[in-house]
Structures are given as structure tokens and as C-alpha cells.
Amino acid sequence: MTRTARPALGTFIFFAVAFALGTYFTFAAVQGDYGLFRRAEIDAEARALSDQLMRVQADVARMENLTKRLSDDYLDLDLLDEQARSILGMLRSDEIVIR
């Protein structure tokens, strides 16, 4: 009689658990809260927020310039005339309005 050697059940269970743990940790490293996909989302969001910050800073600089040009220390008469025309609807006496 020949007897074939079977692998022990413990060895099979060990490799099954090791494979399951390896699969779990690989999945967590790719799609978990701190995984590669989340990192890519954070980088894209950071770029979008950086672009938005640059646009807001440009708007603030433009508004600061307009505010300075209308201040008492530095009065830009052209800007004042433009603001009076657009906001108050004022016209000079020698102008003709075409609608």
C-alpha cells in the first residue's frame, strides 16, 4: 500500500489567512481613507483651491486699487466720473443718450 502525503490542514489555513490579509491591506492601501485614490483626490482639490485663491487675490488687488483711486488722498477723476455715470445714471449737459 502506498500512502500519498497530503498537506496539513494547518498549512492551508495559514496561507488562506495570509492571502486574505494581504488582499485586505492591498485594497486599503489603494482605496482606503489614506489610500492612493484619496491622495489623488486631495491633490486635485488642492490645485483647484490654489487656483481659486489666486483668482480671489486678483479680485482683492483690483478692489484695493479701485478703493485707493477713490480715496481722499488719491482721487482719480476719470474713475469717479465713470462710477457716477454707471451707478447714479448721471450725464453731462452736452451729451446725447441713444437707447
Helices and strands as residue ranges (DSSP letters): H 9-31, H 36-69, H 77-88
